[in-house]
Amino acid sequence: MPDLSNFASAVGALLKERGATVAVAESSTGGLIAASLLAQPGASAYFRGGAVVYTREAKQRLAGLTDADIEVERAATETHATLLAKSIRARMESDWGIGETGATGPTGNRYGDAAGHTCIAIVGPQEKVITIETGKSDREGNMWAFARAALDLLEEVVGAAK
């Protein structure tokens, strides 16, 4: 199992250096993105809040999505990840928002995505969204891989922002 204390150290330091804040709406990572960010000393300087939005009800209550928002495009898509990131960013009034939605395994999701599929969006002064396919059915392994990818993407986008 990866060590949370090292998982987000670089991006945590970058956020503190920039005086930037972040909020997280994550689904298939089950809170690992937020936990990794919070494992860093001084996380209160940059972490605004997070939500595990694994269900439709959680997306509505915690991320503030409406039925119309959710119907724009199904979960586990880049569009849905971007919607989650934008919503949590606005709701938490943070500089950056992370949205993650996918299928960890051991089987795929009801939409036909294979285990190991996720979409991750970073929204802020700049935006970037990616799709990851690990090709693996290892549920916990995929959760860690997705969290790592989200933190790496956040570091890339925040680092590139002026």
Secondary structure, 3 states (H helix, E strand, C coil): CCCHHHHCHHHHHHHHHHCCCEEEEECCCCCHHHHHHHCCCCHHHCEEEEEECCCHHHHHHHHCCCHHHHHCCCCCCHHHHHHHHHHHHHHHCCCEEEEEEEECCCCCCCCCCCCCEEEEEEECCCEEEEEEECCCCCHHHHHHHHHHHHHHHHHHHHHHCC
